Each structure stands twice: as structure tokens, then as C-alpha cells.
Amino acid sequence: MSEFIQYTLQGLAAGGFYALSALGLAVIFGVLGVVNFSHGACYMLGAVISAVLLAELDLGFWPALLIVPVVMFCFGVLMERLLVRWLLALDPLYNFLLTFGLTLVLVEAVKMRYGVSGLPYEVPAGLGGQVTLGSVSLSTYAIFACVFSVVVCVAVGLLITRTRIGMIVRAATEAPERTRALGINVGRWVTPVFGFGIALAGLAGVLAAPTRAITAEMGSNFIIILFAVVVIGGLGSILGAVVAGFLVGLVEAYGIAYAPAYAQIVIFVMMALVVLVRPSGLFGREEIA
Amino acid sequence: MSEQMTASVDVDLSQPSILSRRSPWRPLLLLGGLVVLVMLPYWIYPPVAMDILCWGLFAISVDLLLGFTGLLSFGHAAFWGGSAYATGLIATTWGVPFPVAVLGGAAFAMLIAVPIGFLSVRRTGIYFAMVTLAFAQMLYFIANQARDLTGGENGLQGIPRSFFGIEAIEQDSFYFYYAGAALILVGIIIAWRVVNSPFGRVITAVRDNPARARALGYDVERYKIGAFVISAGLAGLAGGVFAISHGFASLQELVWTTSGKVVLVTVLGGIGTLWGGLVGAGVVVTLEDSLASSGFEGIGMITGAIFVVIVLLFRHGIWGTGRDLVRRWVIDRRSRPRG
């Protein structure tokens, strides 16, 4: 039984991380209708930038947690202004392809500059230990990462549902024409929201830096798991992304524990089941076909 | 959506296509294509010529879905790679002539396309792309796990190229090209026939207006699955020939970047043009080959940048742009006052 609790905790810790990463994807889709393929690459950039900050400027984890999202926000703003903007009026598949091309460029650029071996990083001081409760133990950092992710997810959720900014963004999502008619400059909100989503990806990258291998390819499989997360949760639903993130984290942890050979496959089986039973995802709205 | 993915197919029916039955250009173009097909291994290194044809058919299979059914599959590597492995296993285990092995591989691709298609067509648009991508990744993980069968990260090595004991084809990649090209040609003809058949009309109707097609009594999902399975079979045919040509099948064939690359080839050639796939494959394969032989490492950067540029500026692709130019020229000439 204690083993099971152990795996559950590990799954929840990983799930918080998935939820945070999928959150940015959901926010961007919700407002712009863009599925950002380069989300995995942005996550990778977040981790690589933290490693570079440590190596070049001797700035550790805590400063990186602040600096990286700001840098990635600017990157996201540039990306939206220079590239994504021009395709917003077209079929969303075009932006999917555009961000796919961008992913190739980013991954290859990082590979050429920093090679294929992992960049060094350390768990921040004070979070290196283990927390043991009875027969269950978990690394302090995993607990911190999970709690931090949940706090960010809740904060974003509150920002969107409870504040005036959130109200404007939601209105702009659901009825852009009517929102415009009420005197709100919808176009002005598109760019910062995109940047915000990219910043969330970067933040997930910083959180991943201490415990995962920092390589150019670290986002490549990750993005596909994120796609599975948002398909399960219902694309564009923030609650869906968070719930599905935890669900996938749990399923993966149980998979690793009880059927290590099939751990990766189980996630996709779950996605297949959701698509079969509820095509629009757990929290998604029905689409009009 | 002001512009659909398949906007380049807004065919003006009053203007016959230059490939239509009555057009005098048609025999000329077909003859030209045939000459290129025959001469290709004289002009470039034969295995590269074979790669171009394989990728060309692969892109045609994607275009059959994207351009004619309106579904962007981002998981076609599953069928290309799945068939590469199946072809390799059949050829190694039973030592059958390679066309038999390739057909077996294509059949395997169609087999796995049935459940994947059944699940994926429940969603459309961007969701379809994501769901197919995820299923292809699932197959990738399975192939990676099943080391006894697939050789894991080493892949299947030393796939034999047996062909009824005719040594010229078995040994010399120049002669092998013609044997492989025959198989690819069969695939291309199948794609062409499918598009111009009643079935092709229905899938085009499904693309343009699924609700109306449903109202006319067509089972939209079944037609989509049908198109998906045929497309998978063509991708499998291409993947099988590719595996035989290289003598190995690796995880590279199943990874999602392969799915992305074939979409790039299709878009570069021109969505909804069918023939564009071959042109796109010619450009991408020769470009990658020359970059690789010049020792440049960041091939992905170039292909990625090309992708960004085409999607931003050049959405009709090479074939589509060329066709538009020809049409405009023809219309100009006709509307000019005579005498």
C-alpha cells in the first residue's frame, strides 16, 4: 500500500509539471486559436537559458525563475508580431505548420551552439533533501515544483476568471466582434496573451532544469505528451489542461511502476479512450462539424 | 476561416485544367514526366533518385488526405515507418522477391490505419493533426520497446533485395531504380485514379462541405476512413521501397519529424495538386543530399526555415503557383481581342 501511495505522490508531482506546461498551450489556443507546436521548443529554451545564466552570469535557480519568463515573454511577443500574426486569419493548420518549422529551427540552432550532451544544472540549495513520512519519501524539490505549479495554475485561473483583464480576454475569445463593438481593442490583447503563454512554457523549462537532462531534444517528445494532455482535457479549456495534466502524470507514474515497458504507451491509450468516448475531451466544448 | 487549407483547389470549371482530357498539353506533360522518370538515375546518383520517388509518393499519399479530403495527418510516419519495418521483416524472414515484401508492408500499413483512422476521424482540423501525431508517436514507442522484432535503436539491418535471381537489379542500384520506380508508378496511378473516381468526388465533397455530403446520404466518416486507409497504403508502398532501397529500417522512419517532413514536402509541392508532391520531394531530397555532402550540420534549420517561409509567403506551393501562372496566361490570351 505504501508503494502505491509513493507512486501516487510521484505521479502528482510530475502531473503538476505537466499541468503547468499544458496551461500555456491552452491559454494560447483559447485566445488565438493557435496550436503552438513550438511549445516544447520554448520549454527547452527556458531550461537552456537557465543553464546559460548559471554558466555565464553565475545566476542560480531563483533569479532564473524570474528572468527566464520575462525573456520568453519578449520572445513570444516577437514571434507573434513577426510570424504568427500574419496567419491568424487563415486556417489554424497554417500556424500549426509555421510553429512546427520554427521548432526545427530552434532545436537545430541550440544543437549547433551547445551540442547534444546535457548542460549542467543543480538542484537549488535548501531543496536538495528528501521528505520522509512513514514509509513514503519524496524529494523536496519535487514537492516544491508541484506546489509551485499548482500555485501558478490557480493564479492563472483566477486571473482569467476573476479579474477585469481576464474578463476582457475571455470576451475577446468568445465574441471578438461584439467585444470590439463595446470599445475594447481586441488586437491589443492578442500579442501579450501569446507572450504570456510562451512565458509559461519557459517557466516550466526552468522548473525542469534541476531534475531533467537539459538538451536540445528535451522538448521533442515532451510536446507530443502535451498534445495528448490537451486532447484529453479538451483543447482551450484551462481547467481541462490542469486536470488532464495531473491525470497523465499519475498514469505515467503507475505505468513506470507496474509496467515500465509500456509507461509511454499508456498515455496514448488513455488518449485513444477519451477520443473514443468523448471526442471533445473531458472539459472541451462540442465542436460543430 | 477566410482561407481554407485547400484554397488552391478552387477550380474554375469553365477553364479546363492543362491536364484535362481535351487539353493538347496533356500528352506533352505526361511524356515529359515519363522522360524525367526514366532519365533521373542518369542525372543524379541512383539511390538519391529512388529517395525522390519514395518521398514523392509519400507526399502524394499525404496530399490525398490533405488536399482532397481536407484532413492534415501529422502521423503519416506511422505508415511509412510501419511498412518499412514490415517489409524488412518479410524480406528477411521469407526471402521473397522485394515487390512481394513491399506489398506486404503496404498491407500492414493499411491494417494499422484502420483503428487509427477510426479513432482519428472523430475529430477534424487541428485536432485530427494532433491525434494522428500522438498515435504515430505511440507506434514509435512500441517499435522502440519491441527490440526482439525491430532491433530497437539499431533498427533492422541488412534487408535483402532479392528479385527472382536477376543479379543486375539485386546488386546494382542503377537497375534497382527501375524496378522500384515501377512500384512507385503503380502507387501514383492508384492515387490519380482514386482522385478522379466517384469515390474521389465524394471525398472532395466531404472536404468542401461535410454537412451537405451527409445530407446527400453519404456516410462521411466511412469515406474519411476509406481515404485514410488508401493514403496509408500508398505511404506504406513508398516506405517499403525506401527500406529495400536502403537495406535497413530504423526508428528514424517512425519519428514525428518524418511526419513533419512529408507535410513540408507536400506543402512545398502544392496542396491539392497531387503531382506537386513529386516536385516538392525533388527539391527537398536533393537539397538535403547536397547539404549533407557539403558537411553542413544544421539541415533541420534549413528545412525548418523553408517551412516557415512557404507557410508565410508561398502557400500554393511550386506546382500550385506554376498552375496559377499558366491559367492566368491562358485566360489573358483568350480574353485579348482578336484581330
HADDOCK unambig.tbl for C-alpha pairs under 7 A between the chains (distance, minus, plus):
assign (segid A and resid 89 and name CA) (segid B and resid 1 and name CA) 6.48 0.50 0.50
assign (segid A and resid 89 and name CA) (segid B and resid 2 and name CA) 6.45 0.50 0.50
assign (segid A and resid 90 and name CA) (segid B and resid 1 and name CA) 5.65 0.50 0.50
assign (segid A and resid 90 and name CA) (segid B and resid 2 and name CA) 5.87 0.50 0.50
assign (segid A and resid 90 and name CA) (segid B and resid 3 and name CA) 5.14 0.50 0.50
assign (segid A and resid 90 and name CA) (segid B and resid 4 and name CA) 6.72 0.50 0.50
assign (segid A and resid 91 and name CA) (segid B and resid 1 and name CA) 5.76 0.50 0.50
assign (segid A and resid 91 and name CA) (segid B and resid 3 and name CA) 6.18 0.50 0.50
assign (segid A and resid 91 and name CA) (segid B and resid 4 and name CA) 5.40 0.50 0.50
assign (segid A and resid 91 and name CA) (segid B and resid 5 and name CA) 5.86 0.50 0.50
assign (segid A and resid 92 and name CA) (segid B and resid 126 and name CA) 6.87 0.50 0.50
assign (segid A and resid 93 and name CA) (segid B and resid 126 and name CA) 5.89 0.50 0.50
assign (segid A and resid 94 and name CA) (segid B and resid 311 and name CA) 6.43 0.50 0.50
assign (segid A and resid 98 and name CA) (segid B and resid 307 and name CA) 6.74 0.50 0.50
assign (segid A and resid 98 and name CA) (segid B and resid 308 and name CA) 5.09 0.50 0.50
assign (segid A and resid 98 and name CA) (segid B and resid 311 and name CA) 6.13 0.50 0.50
assign (segid A and resid 101 and name CA) (segid B and resid 304 and name CA) 4.06 0.50 0.50
assign (segid A and resid 101 and name CA) (segid B and resid 305 and name CA) 6.28 0.50 0.50
assign (segid A and resid 101 and name CA) (segid B and resid 307 and name CA) 5.18 0.50 0.50
assign (segid A and resid 101 and name CA) (segid B and resid 308 and name CA) 5.42 0.50 0.50
assign (segid A and resid 102 and name CA) (segid B and resid 304 and name CA) 5.98 0.50 0.50
assign (segid A and resid 102 and name CA) (segid B and resid 308 and name CA) 6.68 0.50 0.50
assign (segid A and resid 104 and name CA) (segid B and resid 300 and name CA) 5.53 0.50 0.50
assign (segid A and resid 104 and name CA) (segid B and resid 301 and name CA) 5.98 0.50 0.50
assign (segid A and resid 104 and name CA) (segid B and resid 304 and name CA) 5.00 0.50 0.50
assign (segid A and resid 105 and name CA) (segid B and resid 300 and name CA) 6.23 0.50 0.50
assign (segid A and resid 105 and name CA) (segid B and resid 301 and name CA) 4.18 0.50 0.50
assign (segid A and resid 105 and name CA) (segid B and resid 304 and name CA) 5.18 0.50 0.50
assign (segid A and resid 105 and name CA) (segid B and resid 305 and name CA) 6.42 0.50 0.50
assign (segid A and resid 108 and name CA) (segid B and resid 298 and name CA) 5.92 0.50 0.50
assign (segid A and resid 108 and name CA) (segid B and resid 300 and name CA) 5.82 0.50 0.50
assign (segid A and resid 108 and name CA) (segid B and resid 301 and name CA) 5.60 0.50 0.50
assign (segid A and resid 109 and name CA) (segid B and resid 301 and name CA) 6.76 0.50 0.50
assign (segid A and resid 112 and name CA) (segid B and resid 298 and name CA) 6.86 0.50 0.50
assign (segid A and resid 224 and name CA) (segid B and resid 134 and name CA) 6.20 0.50 0.50
assign (segid A and resid 227 and name CA) (segid B and resid 130 and name CA) 6.39 0.50 0.50
assign (segid A and resid 228 and name CA) (segid B and resid 134 and name CA) 6.57 0.50 0.50
assign (segid A and resid 261 and name CA) (segid B and resid 145 and name CA) 6.58 0.50 0.50
assign (segid A and resid 264 and name CA) (segid B and resid 141 and name CA) 6.90 0.50 0.50
assign (segid A and resid 265 and name CA) (segid B and resid 138 and name CA) 5.62 0.50 0.50
assign (segid A and resid 265 and name CA) (segid B and resid 141 and name CA) 6.63 0.50 0.50
assign (segid A and resid 268 and name CA) (segid B and resid 134 and name CA) 6.64 0.50 0.50
assign (segid A and resid 268 and name CA) (segid B and resid 135 and name CA) 6.80 0.50 0.50
assign (segid A and resid 268 and name CA) (segid B and resid 138 and name CA) 6.25 0.50 0.50
assign (segid A and resid 272 and name CA) (segid B and resid 119 and name CA) 6.98 0.50 0.50
assign (segid A and resid 275 and name CA) (segid B and resid 119 and name CA) 6.70 0.50 0.50
assign (segid A and resid 276 and name CA) (segid B and resid 119 and name CA) 6.23 0.50 0.50
assign (segid A and resid 279 and name CA) (segid B and resid 122 and name CA) 6.43 0.50 0.50
assign (segid A and resid 279 and name CA) (segid B and resid 123 and name CA) 6.71 0.50 0.50
